[in-house]
Amino acid sequence: MVKVTCLGAAGSVTGSNYLVETSGGRSLIVDCGLFQGGKEVELRNREDWGFDPRKVKTLILTHAHIDHSGRIPKLVKDGFRGRILASPPTAELCEVMLLDSAHVQEMEAEWRSKKNRRRAKRRVEPLYTSEDALESLRYLVPTELDRIIDIEPGIRARLRTAGHILGACIVELWVSEGTETKIVFSGDLGKSDQLIVNDPSEIEEADHVFIESTYGNRLHRSFDESKAELLEAINYAVSNNEKVIIPAFALERTQEILYVLGEFFRAGQIGDIPIYLDSPLAIKATKIYRKNKKYYDEEARTIVENGFDPFELPNLRITPTAPESMKINELQGSAIIISANGMCTAGRIKHHLKHNLWRAGASIVIAGFQAQGSTGRQIVDGAKMVTVFGEKVAVRAKVFTIGGFSAHADQKDLLTWVGHFAKSSKPNFFVIHGEPLSSQALAAAIRDRFGLKAYVPQWREILSLGPRSEGVPEMLPKIDRPDLQQEMISLTANLEAEIGRLKKQLLFEERDISEHDMDRLRDIGEELRALIADDIQPAEAVALRE
């Protein structure tokens, strides 16, 4: 039997990490992502791995998003010395993503350490440093798609196209222990006819399939409708001689928007309006997209063959430095500004919001998921005022919320992918990488539409899997399930104690209180009320990894 331990992205959308073990003692891991979200979830990043990193010889990485790759530097820091198999574009993108993540870890640790020093508390160490990230890059092994490779005796693997972002892969595993068991990990699947990248590979044979469910209970809006809305937003601002502000995620969303703007320009739908790409990380990621044209889909390759670069416009300005970024807001007249971060909570986008949110003729284009409590979410929810750099700013610009740019497959696309298996091998499905409501909805749809077994595993569950020819227990996998109710009670008790300490500080001790502190406390209250009401929002953490 093969054991698969769900060490991340089970019951949630972040921290993707799966340990695959054979009865003969061989093992590998699929993905090594960062947990992102609330404080309790992020504490998992510092917990025991659930395996000894020194004994694992292979990590297979599905793609470069931080919720799939972001703990690789810590894995190496803790003793991993094996090889990290990834598609060539994923390996390149990891170089910029992991170094950027390390910088975030260092800055966050320094901020917390300063607060602790004022309270005579200990220094906070970063989860990993830039040096750790650089060291981890040594173990990346670029691996071409569609080739079966030997991992260890009795274990073979193949990377297939997943769509989603440049270089994203599905993982096929064959494990032989007398008989052979085939396990497929979907990674994050892209929607059909997505820009730039090919559609997910159609796979038909498997014994067991681990399928993502980020949008397992949703359907996306038409992409043509979304492009029309973006053009409307541009025309609105141009007609008022104001700017178009687009908070964008550096990897994938930025490149899709540039691609669409290129379409508009070639079709004569927008004039010679300046377009600013104002994010160092997005600039680096876009350069990697430009280099890897062999991984484009047919439509994007046709554009290249016709003499165009999909990401190059004659009016595109690159602003890698802070002084160049600051000068944008000194310019008069219309411009399109694509800047990070995507939820408007940090980075250069805050400066552009401060200078343009209050302008009645400007456009704000929200093209990605906005987490509860973020500035972007407040804007989407219709706030009349938001706080930027501690200052209240009126929201008078016209807000365009465009939902069709998601890189994830929706329920329809996911079920189409499942249908290829349903016609032949009829494997068992394990629904992962989604909030509970989303995962349960997809599992139910798989059972109802195809009559297949579909199960939603929980964090740290251990699944015992064998060939279907040996028969599958009625209750599906053999599970070592943690006592989740007791763990919940324990977490609640800890939360009560923390609230008591905070109340004591506010009543009896000197404490500097900022608007940021108030916002964070409101966010906690919103999350707690949603938890009590079981009002869980699907894909709550999508924005953090895109």
HUFEN-V203000 format. One record per residue. SS is DSSP state (H for helix, E for strand, C for the rest). PSI is psi in whole degrees, -180 to 180 (none if undefined). D_FIRST is the distance of its C-alpha to the first C-alpha in Angstrom with 1 decimal. Layout:
BEGIN
ss=SS psi=PSI d_first=D_FIRST
ss=SS psi=PSI d_first=D_FIRST
END
This chain:
BEGIN
ss=C psi=146 d_first=0.0
ss=E psi=133 d_first=3.8
ss=E psi=132 d_first=6.5
ss=E psi=119 d_first=9.8
ss=E psi=125 d_first=12.9
ss=E psi=94 d_first=16.0
ss=E psi=5 d_first=18.7
ss=E psi=162 d_first=21.4
ss=C psi=40 d_first=22.7
ss=C psi=116 d_first=21.1
ss=C psi=4 d_first=23.9
ss=C psi=178 d_first=26.3
ss=C psi=4 d_first=27.2
ss=C psi=170 d_first=27.3
ss=C psi=29 d_first=25.3
ss=C psi=124 d_first=22.6
ss=E psi=118 d_first=19.8
ss=E psi=127 d_first=16.0
ss=E psi=123 d_first=13.8
ss=E psi=123 d_first=10.7
ss=E psi=142 d_first=8.9
ss=C psi=163 d_first=6.7
ss=C psi=-19 d_first=6.3
ss=C psi=4 d_first=9.6
ss=C psi=3 d_first=11.3
ss=C psi=152 d_first=12.0
ss=E psi=159 d_first=12.6
ss=E psi=168 d_first=14.9
ss=E psi=148 d_first=16.6
ss=E psi=118 d_first=17.9
ss=C psi=155 d_first=21.5
ss=C psi=69 d_first=23.4
ss=C psi=163 d_first=25.9
ss=C psi=136 d_first=28.7
ss=C psi=131 d_first=28.9
ss=C psi=144 d_first=32.3
ss=C psi=-133 d_first=34.3
ss=C psi=170 d_first=35.7
ss=H psi=-43 d_first=36.1
ss=H psi=-40 d_first=33.2
ss=H psi=-44 d_first=30.7
ss=H psi=-22 d_first=32.1
ss=H psi=-23 d_first=31.8
ss=H psi=-25 d_first=28.0
ss=H psi=-24 d_first=28.9
ss=H psi=0 d_first=30.1
ss=C psi=170 d_first=27.3
ss=C psi=144 d_first=24.7
ss=C psi=-31 d_first=22.1
ss=C psi=4 d_first=19.1
ss=C psi=167 d_first=18.2
ss=C psi=110 d_first=20.5
ss=H psi=-27 d_first=22.0
ss=H psi=-20 d_first=23.2
ss=H psi=-6 d_first=19.8
ss=C psi=128 d_first=18.5
ss=C psi=-16 d_first=19.9
ss=E psi=134 d_first=19.5
ss=E psi=127 d_first=20.4
ss=E psi=123 d_first=20.6
ss=C psi=125 d_first=23.4
ss=C psi=-39 d_first=24.0
ss=C psi=180 d_first=27.7
ss=C psi=-7 d_first=30.4
ss=C psi=144 d_first=31.1
ss=H psi=-28 d_first=31.1
ss=H psi=-3 d_first=28.6
ss=H psi=-24 d_first=26.1
ss=H psi=-10 d_first=27.6
ss=C psi=-13 d_first=29.9
ss=C psi=7 d_first=28.1
ss=H psi=-45 d_first=27.6
ss=H psi=-36 d_first=30.8
ss=H psi=-38 d_first=29.7
ss=H psi=-45 d_first=26.3
ss=H psi=-41 d_first=28.5
ss=H psi=-34 d_first=31.0
ss=C psi=8 d_first=28.3
ss=C psi=-5 d_first=27.3
ss=C psi=131 d_first=25.1
ss=C psi=22 d_first=26.4
ss=C psi=-163 d_first=23.9
ss=E psi=148 d_first=24.6
ss=E psi=106 d_first=24.7
ss=E psi=128 d_first=24.2
ss=E psi=154 d_first=26.4
ss=C psi=155 d_first=28.7
ss=H psi=-45 d_first=32.3
ss=H psi=-37 d_first=33.8
ss=H psi=-42 d_first=31.2
ss=H psi=-42 d_first=31.8
ss=H psi=-44 d_first=35.5
ss=H psi=-33 d_first=35.3
ss=H psi=-31 d_first=33.3
ss=H psi=-42 d_first=36.2
ss=H psi=-36 d_first=38.5
ss=H psi=-43 d_first=36.1
ss=H psi=-36 d_first=34.8
ss=H psi=-38 d_first=38.3
ss=H psi=-41 d_first=39.6
ss=H psi=-41 d_first=36.9
ss=H psi=-41 d_first=37.8
ss=H psi=-42 d_first=41.4
ss=H psi=-44 d_first=40.6
ss=H psi=-43 d_first=38.8
ss=H psi=-43 d_first=41.8
ss=H psi=-42 d_first=44.3
ss=H psi=-43 d_first=42.6
ss=H psi=-40 d_first=42.4
ss=H psi=-40 d_first=46.1
ss=H psi=-45 d_first=47.1
ss=H psi=-35 d_first=45.4
ss=H psi=-39 d_first=46.8
ss=H psi=-42 d_first=50.4
ss=H psi=-41 d_first=50.0
ss=H psi=-37 d_first=48.8
ss=H psi=-38 d_first=51.7
ss=H psi=-20 d_first=54.2
ss=C psi=13 d_first=52.6
ss=C psi=38 d_first=52.4
ss=C psi=172 d_first=48.6
ss=C psi=156 d_first=46.1
ss=C psi=145 d_first=45.4
ss=C psi=125 d_first=42.2
ss=C psi=140 d_first=40.1
ss=C psi=154 d_first=38.5
ss=C psi=-39 d_first=34.7
ss=C psi=167 d_first=35.3
ss=C psi=175 d_first=38.4
ss=H psi=-35 d_first=39.6
ss=H psi=-40 d_first=39.2
ss=H psi=-42 d_first=35.6
ss=H psi=-44 d_first=35.1
ss=H psi=-42 d_first=37.0
ss=H psi=-40 d_first=34.9
ss=H psi=-27 d_first=31.7
ss=H psi=-21 d_first=33.0
ss=H psi=-24 d_first=33.0
ss=H psi=-1 d_first=29.3
ss=E psi=131 d_first=29.3
ss=E psi=101 d_first=28.6
ss=E psi=129 d_first=30.0
ss=C psi=122 d_first=27.7
ss=C psi=155 d_first=29.1
ss=C psi=159 d_first=27.5
ss=C psi=20 d_first=26.2
ss=C psi=128 d_first=25.3
ss=C psi=128 d_first=21.9
ss=E psi=151 d_first=21.5
ss=E psi=125 d_first=19.4
ss=E psi=-55 d_first=17.9
ss=E psi=169 d_first=16.5
ss=C psi=122 d_first=15.7
ss=C psi=1 d_first=12.9
ss=E psi=123 d_first=13.2
ss=E psi=157 d_first=16.0
ss=E psi=158 d_first=17.6
ss=E psi=138 d_first=20.6
ss=E psi=133 d_first=23.0
ss=E psi=162 d_first=24.8
ss=E psi=131 d_first=27.8
ss=C psi=-7 d_first=27.3
ss=C psi=-134 d_first=31.0
ss=C psi=-82 d_first=31.7
ss=C psi=172 d_first=33.4
ss=C psi=125 d_first=34.2
ss=C psi=-4 d_first=31.2
ss=C psi=141 d_first=28.6
ss=E psi=150 d_first=25.3
ss=E psi=147 d_first=22.3
ss=E psi=124 d_first=19.2
ss=E psi=130 d_first=17.2
ss=E psi=135 d_first=14.0
ss=E psi=122 d_first=12.5
ss=E psi=120 d_first=9.4
ss=E psi=123 d_first=9.6
ss=C psi=69 d_first=7.7
ss=C psi=-64 d_first=10.1
ss=C psi=165 d_first=9.6
ss=E psi=136 d_first=9.8
ss=E psi=131 d_first=8.6
ss=E psi=127 d_first=11.6
ss=E psi=134 d_first=12.0
ss=E psi=131 d_first=15.7
ss=E psi=121 d_first=17.5
ss=C psi=-23 d_first=21.0
ss=C psi=-156 d_first=22.7
ss=C psi=122 d_first=26.2
ss=C psi=141 d_first=27.5
ss=C psi=161 d_first=31.2
ss=C psi=164 d_first=33.5
ss=C psi=146 d_first=35.0
ss=C psi=34 d_first=38.1
ss=C psi=150 d_first=37.7
ss=C psi=149 d_first=40.2
ss=C psi=-50 d_first=39.8
ss=E psi=159 d_first=36.1
ss=C psi=158 d_first=34.5
ss=C psi=157 d_first=32.7
ss=C psi=143 d_first=28.8
ss=C psi=142 d_first=27.3
ss=C psi=118 d_first=26.5
ss=C psi=139 d_first=22.9
ss=C psi=-27 d_first=22.0
ss=C psi=129 d_first=18.6
ss=C psi=157 d_first=15.2
ss=C psi=-38 d_first=12.2
ss=E psi=139 d_first=12.4
ss=E psi=128 d_first=15.5
ss=E psi=114 d_first=16.6
ss=E psi=135 d_first=20.4
ss=E psi=159 d_first=23.3
ss=C psi=32 d_first=25.9
ss=C psi=-45 d_first=28.8
ss=C psi=44 d_first=31.2
ss=C psi=-12 d_first=29.1
ss=C psi=23 d_first=32.2
ss=C psi=158 d_first=35.0
ss=C psi=139 d_first=36.9
ss=C psi=156 d_first=38.7
ss=C psi=160 d_first=42.4
ss=C psi=137 d_first=43.8
ss=H psi=-34 d_first=43.9
ss=H psi=-39 d_first=47.4
ss=H psi=-41 d_first=48.5
ss=H psi=-41 d_first=47.1
ss=H psi=-39 d_first=49.0
ss=H psi=-39 d_first=52.1
ss=H psi=-40 d_first=51.8
ss=H psi=-43 d_first=51.5
ss=H psi=-38 d_first=54.6
ss=H psi=-42 d_first=56.4
ss=H psi=-41 d_first=55.7
ss=H psi=-48 d_first=57.0
ss=H psi=-36 d_first=60.1
ss=H psi=-49 d_first=60.8
ss=H psi=-41 d_first=60.9
ss=H psi=-41 d_first=62.9
ss=H psi=-22 d_first=65.4
ss=C psi=7 d_first=66.0
ss=C psi=35 d_first=66.0
ss=C psi=-177 d_first=63.1
ss=C psi=155 d_first=59.7
ss=E psi=119 d_first=56.2
ss=E psi=123 d_first=53.6
ss=E psi=100 d_first=50.0
ss=E psi=121 d_first=47.5
ss=C psi=149 d_first=44.5
ss=C psi=138 d_first=41.1
ss=C psi=-35 d_first=41.3
ss=C psi=116 d_first=38.3
ss=C psi=-58 d_first=38.2
ss=H psi=-44 d_first=40.7
ss=H psi=-44 d_first=43.6
ss=H psi=-37 d_first=42.9
ss=H psi=-41 d_first=42.8
ss=H psi=-43 d_first=46.1
ss=H psi=-41 d_first=47.8
ss=H psi=-46 d_first=46.6
ss=H psi=-40 d_first=48.2
ss=H psi=-36 d_first=51.3
ss=H psi=-41 d_first=51.6
ss=H psi=-47 d_first=51.5
ss=H psi=-43 d_first=54.3
ss=H psi=-46 d_first=56.4
ss=H psi=-28 d_first=56.2
ss=C psi=0 d_first=57.1
ss=C psi=22 d_first=60.1
ss=C psi=-19 d_first=58.8
ss=C psi=148 d_first=59.2
ss=C psi=-153 d_first=62.0
ss=C psi=51 d_first=62.3
ss=C psi=132 d_first=60.9
ss=C psi=139 d_first=59.5
ss=E psi=123 d_first=55.7
ss=E psi=124 d_first=54.4
ss=E psi=104 d_first=50.9
ss=E psi=65 d_first=51.1
ss=C psi=114 d_first=47.8
ss=H psi=-41 d_first=47.0
ss=H psi=-42 d_first=43.3
ss=H psi=-37 d_first=43.8
ss=H psi=-45 d_first=46.2
ss=H psi=-43 d_first=43.7
ss=H psi=-39 d_first=40.9
ss=H psi=-37 d_first=43.4
ss=H psi=-39 d_first=44.4
ss=H psi=-39 d_first=40.8
ss=H psi=-43 d_first=40.7
ss=H psi=-36 d_first=43.9
ss=H psi=-27 d_first=42.5
ss=C psi=53 d_first=39.5
ss=H psi=-24 d_first=41.2
ss=H psi=-17 d_first=39.0
ss=H psi=4 d_first=36.3
ss=E psi=160 d_first=38.8
ss=C psi=177 d_first=38.7
ss=H psi=-40 d_first=41.4
ss=H psi=-44 d_first=43.8
ss=H psi=-38 d_first=43.7
ss=H psi=-34 d_first=44.1
ss=H psi=-40 d_first=47.1
ss=H psi=-44 d_first=48.7
ss=H psi=-44 d_first=48.3
ss=H psi=-25 d_first=49.7
ss=C psi=8 d_first=52.7
ss=C psi=13 d_first=53.5
ss=C psi=148 d_first=52.1
ss=C psi=121 d_first=49.7
ss=C psi=-20 d_first=47.8
ss=C psi=12 d_first=48.0
ss=C psi=120 d_first=51.5
ss=C psi=144 d_first=54.5
ss=C psi=-23 d_first=58.1
ss=C psi=16 d_first=58.5
ss=E psi=127 d_first=55.3
ss=E psi=131 d_first=56.0
ss=E psi=130 d_first=53.4
ss=C psi=80 d_first=54.1
ss=C psi=-26 d_first=51.9
ss=C psi=158 d_first=54.2
ss=H psi=-44 d_first=55.2
ss=H psi=-38 d_first=59.0
ss=H psi=-39 d_first=58.3
ss=H psi=-43 d_first=56.3
ss=H psi=-33 d_first=59.1
ss=H psi=-23 d_first=61.7
ss=H psi=-41 d_first=60.0
ss=C psi=-2 d_first=61.3
ss=C psi=-12 d_first=64.8
ss=C psi=143 d_first=65.0
ss=C psi=154 d_first=66.9
ss=C psi=-178 d_first=65.9
ss=C psi=150 d_first=62.7
ss=C psi=157 d_first=59.5
ss=E psi=124 d_first=55.7
ss=E psi=115 d_first=53.8
ss=E psi=116 d_first=50.0
ss=E psi=155 d_first=49.0
ss=C psi=155 d_first=46.1
ss=C psi=172 d_first=44.6
ss=C psi=-22 d_first=43.4
ss=C psi=6 d_first=43.8
ss=C psi=24 d_first=47.3
ss=C psi=-16 d_first=46.3
ss=C psi=173 d_first=47.0
ss=C psi=-170 d_first=48.2
ss=C psi=-25 d_first=51.1
ss=H psi=-30 d_first=50.8
ss=H psi=-37 d_first=52.4
ss=H psi=-41 d_first=55.6
ss=H psi=-35 d_first=55.8
ss=H psi=-43 d_first=55.3
ss=H psi=-36 d_first=58.0
ss=H psi=-14 d_first=60.4
ss=H psi=-20 d_first=59.6
ss=C psi=-37 d_first=58.2
ss=C psi=-3 d_first=61.7
ss=C psi=119 d_first=63.2
ss=C psi=-26 d_first=63.7
ss=C psi=-1 d_first=63.5
ss=C psi=164 d_first=60.2
ss=E psi=137 d_first=56.8
ss=E psi=120 d_first=53.5
ss=E psi=112 d_first=50.5
ss=E psi=110 d_first=47.2
ss=C psi=17 d_first=44.5
ss=C psi=169 d_first=41.3
ss=C psi=139 d_first=39.7
ss=C psi=117 d_first=41.7
ss=C psi=153 d_first=40.2
ss=C psi=131 d_first=42.0
ss=C psi=-15 d_first=44.8
ss=C psi=158 d_first=45.0
ss=H psi=-39 d_first=48.4
ss=H psi=-40 d_first=47.1
ss=H psi=-40 d_first=46.0
ss=H psi=-41 d_first=49.4
ss=H psi=-45 d_first=51.1
ss=H psi=-38 d_first=49.0
ss=C psi=1 d_first=49.7
ss=C psi=22 d_first=53.4
ss=C psi=139 d_first=54.5
ss=C psi=-26 d_first=58.2
ss=E psi=143 d_first=57.9
ss=E psi=159 d_first=55.1
ss=E psi=124 d_first=55.2
ss=E psi=120 d_first=55.0
ss=C psi=41 d_first=55.6
ss=C psi=4 d_first=57.0
ss=E psi=137 d_first=59.5
ss=E psi=127 d_first=59.6
ss=E psi=129 d_first=59.6
ss=E psi=143 d_first=60.6
ss=C psi=94 d_first=58.4
ss=C psi=-15 d_first=60.9
ss=C psi=156 d_first=59.1
ss=E psi=129 d_first=57.7
ss=E psi=126 d_first=53.9
ss=E psi=116 d_first=51.8
ss=E psi=112 d_first=48.2
ss=C psi=115 d_first=46.3
ss=C psi=-1 d_first=42.8
ss=C psi=7 d_first=42.0
ss=C psi=8 d_first=41.0
ss=C psi=143 d_first=37.4
ss=C psi=-2 d_first=34.9
ss=C psi=145 d_first=32.1
ss=C psi=142 d_first=31.3
ss=C psi=-174 d_first=32.6
ss=H psi=-41 d_first=31.2
ss=H psi=-46 d_first=32.8
ss=H psi=-40 d_first=31.3
ss=H psi=-43 d_first=27.8
ss=H psi=-33 d_first=28.0
ss=H psi=-43 d_first=29.4
ss=H psi=-42 d_first=26.4
ss=H psi=-36 d_first=24.0
ss=H psi=-28 d_first=26.3
ss=H psi=-37 d_first=25.4
ss=H psi=-40 d_first=21.8
ss=H psi=-27 d_first=23.3
ss=C psi=-21 d_first=25.5
ss=C psi=-76 d_first=22.8
ss=C psi=-21 d_first=19.0
ss=C psi=62 d_first=19.1
ss=C psi=175 d_first=15.9
ss=E psi=140 d_first=14.9
ss=E psi=135 d_first=16.8
ss=E psi=117 d_first=16.5
ss=E psi=116 d_first=20.1
ss=E psi=-177 d_first=20.8
ss=C psi=57 d_first=23.8
ss=C psi=155 d_first=26.5
ss=C psi=156 d_first=28.6
ss=H psi=-46 d_first=27.6
ss=H psi=-39 d_first=30.2
ss=H psi=-45 d_first=29.3
ss=H psi=-44 d_first=25.5
ss=H psi=-37 d_first=26.2
ss=H psi=-41 d_first=28.8
ss=H psi=-42 d_first=26.6
ss=H psi=-44 d_first=23.7
ss=H psi=-40 d_first=26.5
ss=H psi=-39 d_first=28.0
ss=H psi=-43 d_first=24.8
ss=H psi=-46 d_first=24.5
ss=H psi=-43 d_first=28.2
ss=H psi=-38 d_first=28.8
ss=H psi=-9 d_first=25.9
ss=C psi=24 d_first=24.5
ss=C psi=159 d_first=21.0
ss=C psi=129 d_first=18.6
ss=E psi=130 d_first=19.2
ss=E psi=143 d_first=18.3
ss=C psi=102 d_first=19.8
ss=C psi=160 d_first=17.8
ss=C psi=168 d_first=19.9
ss=C psi=131 d_first=20.4
ss=C psi=12 d_first=18.0
ss=C psi=146 d_first=15.5
ss=E psi=120 d_first=11.9
ss=E psi=129 d_first=9.7
ss=E psi=115 d_first=6.1
ss=E psi=137 d_first=5.5
ss=C psi=178 d_first=4.9
ss=C psi=144 d_first=8.2
ss=H psi=-24 d_first=11.1
ss=H psi=-22 d_first=12.3
ss=H psi=-5 d_first=10.0
ss=C psi=144 d_first=11.7
ss=C psi=130 d_first=11.4
ss=C psi=152 d_first=12.8
ss=C psi=-37 d_first=16.4
ss=C psi=17 d_first=16.1
ss=C psi=-124 d_first=13.4
ss=C psi=155 d_first=10.9
ss=E psi=125 d_first=10.6
ss=E psi=132 d_first=13.0
ss=C psi=96 d_first=14.8
ss=C psi=129 d_first=18.0
ss=C psi=159 d_first=21.1
ss=C psi=89 d_first=24.4
ss=H psi=-36 d_first=25.8
ss=H psi=-44 d_first=29.0
ss=H psi=-38 d_first=29.8
ss=H psi=-39 d_first=29.1
ss=H psi=-43 d_first=31.4
ss=H psi=-42 d_first=34.1
ss=H psi=-44 d_first=33.9
ss=H psi=-38 d_first=34.2
ss=H psi=-41 d_first=37.1
ss=H psi=-41 d_first=38.9
ss=H psi=-39 d_first=38.6
ss=H psi=-42 d_first=40.0
ss=H psi=-42 d_first=42.9
ss=H psi=-41 d_first=43.7
ss=H psi=-40 d_first=43.7
ss=H psi=-39 d_first=46.0
ss=H psi=-42 d_first=48.3
ss=H psi=-40 d_first=48.6
ss=H psi=-43 d_first=49.4
ss=H psi=-40 d_first=52.0
ss=H psi=-42 d_first=53.6
ss=H psi=-43 d_first=53.8
ss=H psi=-35 d_first=55.5
ss=H psi=-38 d_first=58.0
ss=H psi=-10 d_first=58.9
ss=C psi=157 d_first=57.9
ss=C psi=129 d_first=59.0
ss=C psi=126 d_first=56.4
ss=C psi=125 d_first=56.9
ss=C psi=128 d_first=55.7
ss=C psi=168 d_first=55.2
ss=H psi=-32 d_first=54.5
ss=H psi=-42 d_first=51.1
ss=H psi=-42 d_first=50.4
ss=H psi=-43 d_first=51.5
ss=H psi=-42 d_first=49.3
ss=H psi=-40 d_first=46.2
ss=H psi=-38 d_first=47.1
ss=H psi=-40 d_first=47.7
ss=H psi=-44 d_first=44.2
ss=H psi=-42 d_first=42.6
ss=H psi=-42 d_first=44.6
ss=H psi=-44 d_first=43.6
ss=H psi=-39 d_first=39.9
ss=H psi=-42 d_first=40.3
ss=H psi=-39 d_first=42.2
ss=H psi=-39 d_first=39.7
ss=H psi=-44 d_first=36.9
ss=H psi=-39 d_first=39.0
ss=C psi=-1 d_first=39.8
ss=C psi=33 d_first=36.2
ss=C psi=63 d_first=37.8
ss=C psi=130 d_first=35.0
ss=C psi=122 d_first=35.9
ss=C psi=146 d_first=33.2
ss=C psi=37 d_first=32.6
ss=C psi=-30 d_first=34.7
ss=C psi=14 d_first=33.6
ss=H psi=-45 d_first=33.8
ss=H psi=-36 d_first=37.1
ss=H psi=-25 d_first=35.9
ss=H psi=-10 d_first=33.4
ss=C psi=none d_first=35.6
END
